[in-house]
């Protein structure tokens, strides 16, 4: 199959100069400010160790140093979709760094049934060893640390068969990929399918305890699929300035105020004032595609996979995937009133699944995403309104049918390592082993970024 790779053109056409130093190449990149948001255009080719002097309007704006990618683990054989991908990264309680990846089908039936392999690094991510303990049973600083010293994280229980439940009358349905999603009012579902499922590690303890918290949202809907009822409440949790916990989650389906169905899923925000034991609806970002940029937006199903960060200036920032299996645009929305209302989402990039957000202590906000490829972008304007061009972690091209080659699952994880640096984890589907085989691999890179 013929593939057209984007490796050299950016260097030739976009005022990019490179000089070689003992510590690796340094590249000057002049921002491409007029890129159409409806077209996927590869950004800076930063595949190996390099330093970039990034210029906006003729002035140096950032110095970004990207370390050489380090292989955490590589598959021993060819793996199907869902296996050896979807990585994440966290610190252990004793200060090491842990990385996980999925080894299960990307399907509802895997929820609550998987054991994630993990690798550990005790030298800041330079070298890695497979952990004898899976991710789920490792002592990690996951989730969110609460003011009372507890730590909580979102967990996903196993789906339950509809035949084993006393189900209420459905309120609607839609068909997606030949499967019907049937919707029910959350408040009418059996008790085991209501609420929020969390794990809690109490202050001073080392063991996580599962719990089911109350969820107060009279308009919320949940669905059944393939004869099973899952409980999916995925997203980021942050501690607000007043000590409450705010969660930005998906999938979000609900009844509008007039009682009509909104089955174009959105992003929901919930707030807990009792350390995560109960949650109330705070606000919603309904699906609102920009049809001038995303001309197929009306035919897509939802906003999904939101990232959420509380910025130093008080802005609530969310970067959101719009559903498209390959290359739907990525949106951004903000709140200036502690999450009560959000701006109408705006397209910030032509592609991106599962964006991750991190604001460093030096004021730079980082967003990572992918598919096709894997990208980093940076903002230092305060509320996250202006972003750099994409820094590309992997080369990608097009197949003969016009679709983009899948060189990665596009899912990433970010972990701060200093006021100006972080580690990024991602998958590479085209890693060449010592024997010359192409295999999936999980990689980590250290990145430092400083505003100038």
Protein Blocks (a to p, Z undefined) as FASTA:
>chain_A
ZZdddfklmmmmnopacdddfkbpcddddddfkbcfkbccdddddfbgcdddddeehiaf
bdcdddddddfbdcfbdcdehiapaiaddddfkopacdddddddddfklgopaccddddd
fehomaccddfbdfklcccdehjddfkopacdddddddddfklpccdddfbdcdeehiac
ddddfklpcfklgcjddddddehiabdcddddddddfkbccddeehiacdddeddddddf
kopacddddddddddfkopacfbdcddddddfegopaccdfbdcdddddfklmmmlmmpm
bdchiacdddfkopacdddddddfklpccdddddfegolaccddddfbfbdehiaddddf
kopacdddehehjdddddfehnopaccddddfbdcdddfkopacdfbghiacdddfbfkb
ccdddddfkbccfkopacddddddddddddZZ
